[in-house]
Amino acid sequence: MIKIIFINTLRRVRFAPSPTGPLHVGGLRTALFNYLFAKRTGGSFILRIEDTDKRREVAGAEKYIIDALNWCGIFPDERPGTKSAFGPYRQSERNHIYSEEIKKLIDSGHAYYAFDSEEELASCRSECEKRGETFIYNFESRLALKNSLSMSKGEVTGLLKEGKGHVVRFLVPKNKNINTVDVIRGESNINSGLLDDKVLMKADGTPTYHFANVVDDHLMKITHVIRGEEWLPSLAIHFLLYEAFGWKRPSFAHLPLILNPNGKGKLSKRSGEKGGFPVFPIRWEGETKLTGFKEYGILPAGLVNYLTTLGWSPKEGSGILSLEELTKMFQLKSVVSGGANFDLEKLKWFNHKHIQVASNEFLVDKLQALNDSARKTEKKRLTNAVGMVKERANTVSELWELLKYLFLDPKEYDEKSLKKIKKDGLDKICSEIISLCENTDDPDSFVDSLKIWGDKNGFGAGQIMMTTRTILVGGLSGIDLQKIISFIGLEVVSKRVVAFSKMNI
Ligand code: GLU
């Protein structure tokens, strides 16, 4: 028998955020799609920190990114701190690599030194503006500027020796048709005449995004670059860079944007604030404190499940899915190119479903982490209570609102409910509840006994139940009345009725 073995190149993907602030939910979705794609075939998910622009770096951002990913159950296989031949994983620790690699492009004539000062470039720009044109540093203008293409070799060597400030620019070929391919968007064409000679190495000797990104993707053996749509305009330059180095390109996939709920523009912090929801996974403790979905009461499984539906949909009827199940189904090629509106209600729906399948113990841990009063509540009883109310909860935080009357006496009573129960005989019902609490030895049939008494004394079951509920809960909400009474016990029932009666409502 002949055995056919398919050898699949092991997928290596990376999530490459810049540590400029907390990770936005859009970035999290990018990380998630990368992770799902890699894990489907047992590949590697790499976290690379793109911190080449030190001025934009924000303290705590890298830690936040890692914490947020971990909270979602995403643990990078390689990340800052991992010892491997592919590291280090912070670009600021890889300068020696970029210095080596840039030499290759200069030597092969694909990159050149440029000595133009900021002022000189600014004056070129304004000259062009006066003529109604836009200044582009490219094949048309470069020979009239100060660079190693327009100057003699001796001049260039002299300037470099004396330490004259310079950048290294990419020599974008003239009039070249660049045919780019994207897994999600297919092929497109762009003429190189539209591109400028991008700076690859800055005057301070550090690389720019384009250069470091391509060099690292190559050296880290990245097979698929999956990133946000906002990076699509960089694709042509990246294609040219791979070609200039003579390197095999990875596949590229640009994910659709996550849009504001009204479909207008990229999901922003401001639209979150307006709609009363966060756009970050967990709390950000930076200068401005920001709440995350975690604090809002969303479970990581709910958020992950919902985020996968933004731009991709699992097979019909697959229902609620865990990270592990999603891993088995994810298909990069079925990601769509159109932006997806963020929909809080849909997220809550997913969260609700995940709350139903979560264990009560797990939910109590989450609830106690979020809510001070819940933290002070005895765990075992809280676990039972959570089990009784969770079918009504969309978020973990709502659990407390749904069950607090099982532990705390009502501080106030809902006006509308009071109006309904303020009828002749209210005092009589209250006295009966108090006396039944003293005389019955079966708390589990309390409501039935009360109804029988009501029947004999001219009170309908509705009135009896509404009155008891309002007094015990503070309003006409809550779980089954008999369950409430059995849970809180007759002593508490009696105490609450006495307190209510004293209030002269
Ligand atoms: N550093 C870029 C970012 O902040 C990475 C873009 C890419 O994945 O190529 O998103």
Residues whose N, C-alpha, C, O or C-beta is under 5 A from the ligand:
A	BS01	LIG	A16 P17 S18 E50 N213 R227 W231
